[in-house]
Amino acid sequence: METKQKFLSFNLGIRDQAVISLQHITEVLQVSLTEICVVPQMPSCVLGIYSWRGEMLWLVDLEEMLGYPPVPQGANLITKMMVIVLENDGKYLGLMVRQLSDIEWLDAQKIKTPSEDLFYPAMKPFLQGYLTNGAEQMIFFLDAMAIIKSSMWENHN
């Protein structure tokens, strides 16, 4: 039985790689940091609001949310960042990432359960598991639904 699914892969931090299932991704776009409207009183990983298709799209620095150093500190303001737009029940959330890699077919049945000490504690609620590829590099499977439903912005959306 074929258990492979399509995932969008992208970089996290300097060396890590993560994937999100394509079934929850609506669109991928480039956003310049100057186009983001900052919203006060939000967690630091929430970059602000971006005007998208006539709607207000919340943008989140995925790396900072997962415990990595925040992206924009190393980027200048004209840098275009990649945003992965997730959708669930008509609610949208934009995840800002450094760089997209590829669309990959991965076998979801081979996902290993994460052990406590391997990952940033901040990552735990959003991690479905991981795989190691041929190069012994870890690929993190992120849970799109857990990210969208996070209490960090659920109350504001």
ABEGO torsion letter per residue (X at the ends): XBABBBBBBBBBEAABBBBBBAAABABBBBBBAAABBBBBGBBAABAEBBBBGGBBBBBBBAAAAAGBBBAAAABBAABBBBBBBBBBGGBBBBBBBABBABBBBBBAAABBBBBAAABBAAAAAABAEBBBBAAGBBBBBBBAAAAAABAAAAAAX
